[in-house]
């Protein structure tokens, strides 16, 4: 069996340095950490979780609970978080909640509280009080939870700023009749509308229109389920009903890809007849015809921030709850190239 001493010898460091490096200790220089990780991979070193748990009271396991794993964005985000967890010498347990309260409760109660040192959690149906009680006091970092009075650390996607960039890009290429696909204009009247992902992206649209001197019409905002098939059907409906538009911002890339296919079904060419941009930055964007322009969330940055916040809590950080936002960039491809 490969031991920590073997890894240390291969990396040319002390056993203590190898141990700290595998735990992601910030006191170890990045170059040294990389050398230790490379040695561990080459030797196929795996930590003995049971022994480590007995020694330290920690399992070395990080839970990742995501609403769905069979769609590109949450799947890619989960993979990025898993890579970041591994970079710290820990292991990730990734589970799908399916937006079910029963699943969320089961994961928090049976996995987080019993197996994991902490969890990165995408909440949908459980309250802050329930999360605290069900997690057994273990640290939790939430994804895209912007409560007015946050109880937990959280990392948000760049909804408002990213959406403003998308709308500005459409206007810069000459679009004037822009549709927003993914939410109704009046959804912000709901109690939690402004803090939801769709609500925050809607706010970004409205901010951009205001700055650009464009008066929005409620009919420009089209609600649909955030699934490719629904977006394709919505494109059929819009074209068949004679709605005039020369650009569309879709609240996710999956919506955008379905919407473009629906437009193609009706003989509407992208980007010549209508330019389309999405949001998320999934890998598929680069491989469709036309390739999809998007607001790409920096998933590696999101993962670094989420894991960093969680490890701070696991190590006993007593600061107030913090909210960080992931970086993003505009990726202009064929769907908006005129």
ABEGO torsion letter per residue (X at the ends): XBBAAAAAAAAGBBAAAAAAAAAGBAABBAAAAAAAAAAAAAAGBBBBAAAAAAAAGBAGBBBBBBABAABAAAAAAAAAAAAAAAAAGBBBBBBBAGGBAAAAAAAAAAAAAAABABBBBBBAABBAAAAAAAAGGBBBBBBGBBBABBABBBBBBBAAAAAAAAAAAAAAAGBABBBBBGBBAAAAABAAAAABAAAAAAAAAAAAAAAAGBBBBAAABBBBBBBAAAAAAAAAAAAAAGBBBABBBBABAAAAAAAAAAAAAAGBBOAAABBBBBBGGBAAAAABOBBBBBBBBBAAAAAAAAAAAAAAAAAGBABBBBBBBBBBBBBBBAAABX
